[in-house]
Amino acid sequence: MRVLVVGGAGYIGSHTARLLASQGHEPVIFDNLRTGHASVSRLLGLPFIHEDLASGPERLAQVLSDQKIDAVMHFAAFALVEESVHHPAKYYSNNLVATFNLLEAMRQSGVNRFIFSSTCATYGDPIATPMDENHPQSPVNPYGRSKLMVERMLKDYSSAYGLRFASLRYFNAAGSSPDGLLGEQHDPETHLIPLCLLALLGRRNKITIFGTDYDTPDGTCIRDYIHVDDLAEAHILALEKITERSEPLILNLGSEHGYSVREVITSVERVTGQKAPIVEGARRPGDPPSLVASAGLARAVLKWRPRYRVLDEIVATAYIWFKKGGRYDDSLS
Ligand SMILES: NC(=O)c1ccc[n+]([C@@H]2O[C@H](COP(=O)([O-])OP(=O)(O)OC[C@H]3O[C@@H](n4cnc5c(N)ncnc54)[C@H](O)[C@@H]3O)[C@@H](O)[C@H]2O)c1
């Protein structure tokens, strides 16, 4: 299948584009490089369209027909929770309006398969854990609300226009390609595993633990980490599933294991053999104590079997990337 990978120069999109190509599909990367990396398409040897979703439905429809696209995977978004609180317009514009442009382009050009990067942030504060797909959706920040609004839009497009879609609600994506070709490079970096590795490699001074008095076994927040290649695999399975049957898919993607911040730091110390420079800080507003997925539905419906079951294995792949420098060389592209 010829798949437009929107946001394919970013972290999760690049790993998915690579897996698509390795399974015989034809991914075409579409990215404005706002937070993505020009070298991804060169490293993967894949076609690249350097453009912004803001260019509007007509132009995007032209891209879909010029490129003979069969399906769209949509990873492009801004994803910094705190920034979304201070700059909601930026989030509604890039996460909601830009997605509307893309869906309109698909409608105009008759492309009707769509895989959407949603998030556990659409649930808001957990009232039960682990969280399944029926957990109430009451997001507590504009980032989560922008993603929830897209989920609602997808349902409406599906009922009225026959769009076939999957909304995949990821928990915490982590890890890198085990051969170190692709990895995680966000600026600013806000994710715990890269932050720990950067500190251990001397590229940051310290790791701050935000809150040590939560009602959890060691007092720190608990999160569910899922390897980026396992996420990529689920996207391809979801695409196959919506091709085979028209019902929308709404699925959590997580490992179903919760690790506290202290457990993650200990895992990074074990994998690297080094002691992390830790500082204990106050809680951050809006951080729920525990976010753990129930992902039984994805396993049952997609026959999805995440390969990375243990946090140390995920951290080990991230370490390969950071030991190699943890940066793309975009100057060559
Ligand atoms: N990383 C996680 O743990 C996580 C968890 C839940 C959900 N998500 C969602 O997954 C998706 C991918 O996350 P990521 O960590 O790979 O982010 P990322 O920033 O690495 O990738 C996003 C890519 O989209 C591109 N992009 C953004 N706006 C664009 C636009 N208007 N036009 C064209 N390209 C544009 C960026 O340049 C970047 O390459 C996001 O939608 C995010 O909300 C991520």
The ligand as a MOL file (V3000), in Angstrom:
LIG
                    3D

  0  0  0     0  0            999 V3000
M  V30 BEGIN CTAB
M  V30 COUNTS 44 48 0 0 0
M  V30 BEGIN ATOM
M  V30 1 N 5.8740 10.5010 22.0520 0
M  V30 2 C 4.9090 10.0170 22.8340 0
M  V30 3 O 5.1540 9.4250 23.8970 0
M  V30 4 C 3.4600 10.1850 22.4300 0
M  V30 5 C 2.4500 9.7220 23.2920 0
M  V30 6 C 1.1070 9.8560 22.8990 0
M  V30 7 C 0.7990 10.4220 21.6670 0
M  V30 8 N 1.7980 10.8850 20.8650 0 CHG=1
M  V30 9 C 1.4370 11.4900 19.5620 0
M  V30 10 O 2.1840 10.8200 18.5580 0
M  V30 11 C 2.4930 11.7090 17.4910 0
M  V30 12 C 3.9680 11.6380 17.1740 0
M  V30 13 O 4.7200 11.9870 18.3390 0
M  V30 14 P 6.3080 12.1190 18.2480 0
M  V30 15 O 6.8250 11.9620 19.6320 0
M  V30 16 O 6.8080 11.2750 17.1560 0 CHG=-1
M  V30 17 O 6.4330 13.6600 17.8420 0
M  V30 18 P 7.5060 14.3780 16.8990 0
M  V30 19 O 7.4730 15.8220 17.2440 0
M  V30 20 O 8.8150 13.6700 16.9670 0
M  V30 21 O 6.8890 14.1520 15.4520 0
M  V30 22 C 5.8700 14.9670 14.8990 0
M  V30 23 C 6.2650 15.2800 13.4610 0
M  V30 24 O 5.2120 16.0200 12.8350 0
M  V30 25 C 5.7680 17.1040 12.0920 0
M  V30 26 N 4.7310 18.1380 11.9950 0
M  V30 27 C 4.1490 18.8070 13.0300 0
M  V30 28 N 3.2250 19.6680 12.5630 0
M  V30 29 C 3.2100 19.5330 11.1980 0
M  V30 30 C 2.4720 20.1510 10.1450 0
M  V30 31 N 1.5610 21.1190 10.3970 0
M  V30 32 N 2.7260 19.7780 8.8670 0
M  V30 33 C 3.6520 18.8160 8.6010 0
M  V30 34 N 4.3850 18.2040 9.5520 0
M  V30 35 C 4.1690 18.5630 10.8410 0
M  V30 36 C 6.9940 17.5070 12.8970 0
M  V30 37 O 7.9560 18.2250 12.1450 0
M  V30 38 C 7.5220 16.1390 13.3670 0
M  V30 39 O 8.4040 15.5690 12.4220 0
M  V30 40 C 1.9760 13.0750 17.9330 0
M  V30 41 O 0.7370 13.2810 17.3070 0
M  V30 42 C 1.8170 12.9470 19.4310 0
M  V30 43 O 0.7870 13.7780 19.8980 0
M  V30 44 C 3.1110 10.7850 21.2110 0
M  V30 END ATOM
M  V30 BEGIN BOND
M  V30 1 1 1 2
M  V30 2 2 2 3
M  V30 3 1 2 4
M  V30 4 1 4 5
M  V30 5 2 4 44
M  V30 6 2 5 6
M  V30 7 1 6 7
M  V30 8 2 7 8
M  V30 9 1 8 9
M  V30 10 1 8 44
M  V30 11 1 9 10
M  V30 12 1 9 42
M  V30 13 1 10 11
M  V30 14 1 11 12
M  V30 15 1 11 40
M  V30 16 1 12 13
M  V30 17 1 13 14
M  V30 18 2 14 15
M  V30 19 1 14 16
M  V30 20 1 14 17
M  V30 21 1 17 18
M  V30 22 2 18 19
M  V30 23 1 18 20
M  V30 24 1 18 21
M  V30 25 1 21 22
M  V30 26 1 22 23
M  V30 27 1 23 24
M  V30 28 1 23 38
M  V30 29 1 24 25
M  V30 30 1 25 26
M  V30 31 1 25 36
M  V30 32 1 26 27
M  V30 33 1 26 35
M  V30 34 2 27 28
M  V30 35 1 28 29
M  V30 36 1 29 30
M  V30 37 2 29 35
M  V30 38 1 30 31
M  V30 39 2 30 32
M  V30 40 1 32 33
M  V30 41 2 33 34
M  V30 42 1 34 35
M  V30 43 1 36 37
M  V30 44 1 36 38
M  V30 45 1 38 39
M  V30 46 1 40 41
M  V30 47 1 40 42
M  V30 48 1 42 43
M  V30 END BOND
M  V30 END CTAB
M  END
